[in-house]
Amino acid sequence: MNRRIVVLGLGQNNFLSYLYSVLKIHHQDYSISAPFFSELNTEKKDESWMYDNQNIIRKPRIPHFLKAVVSILLNKYTYIFFHYILFVDGKGKKAFHFLYSFFKEQSFLYANDAFKTYDIAHFHFMQYSYVRSVFLLPSTKKIVCSFWGSDLLRTSDNFNHFIIQKVLSRANAITCQTPEMKEIILSKFGRNLEKKIKLCLFPLDRLSYDNIDLYRNDNAEIEKFKKDFGFHLTKKNILIGHNGNASNQQIEVIQSLLDLKTINDYHLIINLNYGCPPEEITAFKNALETLLKSTQTTFYINEIFYNKKELALSRLATDIFIHVPISDALSGSMLEMLYANTTVITGTWLNYKTFKKAHLDYFEVEAIRDIPYTIEKSCLESDRDHKVSNNQRNIITYFNNAILIENWHNTFQEL
């Protein structure tokens, strides 16, 4: 049965394109509109073929603004949310900004007839600034809300909890990626949501995996990449964190590596190509450089966003990937590293039971201070090559896009 879906919320296309392209490949009768999809990379890959955005009106006209004024004044949530921010949070500027954003979103919806011809509104990333429109859509609209990970694990704002709880009560279906995330949702927002929650893993970007396969044994391409992008040709390359967000605990990891007796055998790499707020990147880079110099080994701070080929080669050029963020749902970067046969070190505090269920092999530390010992241990394991080769086969088996997409398809069809 045909389904028309309008995609709202966070529009980060490196997530959205994997989901909707696979959905349309396996079920061609879907129609997907994503008014706010945006590319993370300047090397833009045109995914517009999967989005039916031709009739989207992006700039409301005066009649839409006038209707929005009346509608906002008559909407009970205008007063509920405005008063909460103003009197409970005590933040006047935030309250008026919320009111202005509410008005803009209502104007946009009026310009597009509130997407009345669409069956489902799919909201991504459960943070209040991405889900306000839930309260502006017709009450008959089917709503799907999808948690990504950090929106559940790293938000503690009182108002955010207040509004997300109401959003989830309005939703017809809620998706998350792991049983652990489901339990957190139930604990934070109420066990009455049990029947709404569906476990749906995001499909994988097959191009990344195909490129890893393509260049896996191409030593010339891997060596050229190392020369061009700051990797070392003779030392073992250690990548610390997958992006420039400080929640990856790069500073703490580097401090722990000061205890690694053989540190001069390793070349340290930090990615600052995305993830770090622009206003913080200069200070963070300076702090990293100062600390890296104290290690007395070679290092490189990367600020270039890789294209698809370069991303695959970076996985193959990395000998050890240290992935110990404060929190995480499932890591696509970690999965790609494991597929590339990279040694991965992660934290026991991260809920990666899905990876364990897939029988993936990697090292875990209970604390960041244990990383040096684990690096030394990984070098001593005689059967390491055999274990990591199993990762490739198990990822192909367990994270099959044809299987993963059926959970999403069933979720949409059941509404």
FENHUKA-V844153 format. One record per pair of residues at least 24 apart in sequence whose ideal C-beta (glycine too) atoms are under 6 Angstrom apart, sorted by the first residue. I is the first residue (numbers start at 1). J is the second residue. Records with the same first field share a line. If there is no record, write none. Layout:
I = J  J
This chain:
2 = 29
3 = 30  119  412
4 = 31  118  119
5 = 32  120  122
6 = 33  115  118  121
7 = 34  122
8 = 121  123  133
9 = 123  124  125  130
10 = 124  125  130
11 = 36  37  38
12 = 40
13 = 37  39  47
14 = 40
17 = 47
18 = 202  203  205
19 = 202  203
20 = 50
21 = 50
22 = 203  401  405
23 = 405
24 = 50
26 = 405
27 = 409
41 = 305
43 = 307
57 = 111  112
60 = 107  108  111
64 = 107  110  111
65 = 107
67 = 110
68 = 103  106  107  110
71 = 106
72 = 103  106
77 = 135
84 = 162
85 = 159
89 = 159
102 = 132
105 = 132  133  136
106 = 136
109 = 136
114 = 138
120 = 144
125 = 151
126 = 151  164
127 = 151
128 = 160  163
131 = 167
134 = 167  170
142 = 172  415
143 = 170  171  172
144 = 173
145 = 171  174
146 = 175
147 = 176
149 = 329
152 = 184
153 = 327
154 = 327
165 = 189
168 = 193
172 = 415
173 = 198  411
175 = 200
177 = 201  329  330
178 = 354
180 = 351
181 = 329
198 = 411
200 = 407  408
201 = 404
203 = 401  404  405
204 = 399
207 = 308
208 = 312  336
209 = 339
211 = 308  309  312
212 = 312  315  339  340
215 = 312  313
222 = 313  316  317
225 = 313  317
226 = 317
230 = 300  302
231 = 317
232 = 267
235 = 266  267
236 = 266  319
237 = 267  269  318  319
238 = 266  268  320
239 = 269  318  321
240 = 270  322
242 = 333
243 = 271  274  275
244 = 272  275  276
245 = 275  276
247 = 325  326
248 = 325
249 = 324
252 = 368
253 = 322
254 = 291
256 = 368  369  371
259 = 372
260 = 372
263 = 295  297
264 = 297
267 = 298
268 = 299
269 = 300
270 = 301
271 = 302
272 = 301  303
273 = 302  303  304  305
315 = 340
316 = 340
318 = 342
324 = 368
338 = 391
339 = 392  395
341 = 388
343 = 378
345 = 374
358 = 394  398
359 = 394
360 = 391  394
361 = 387  391
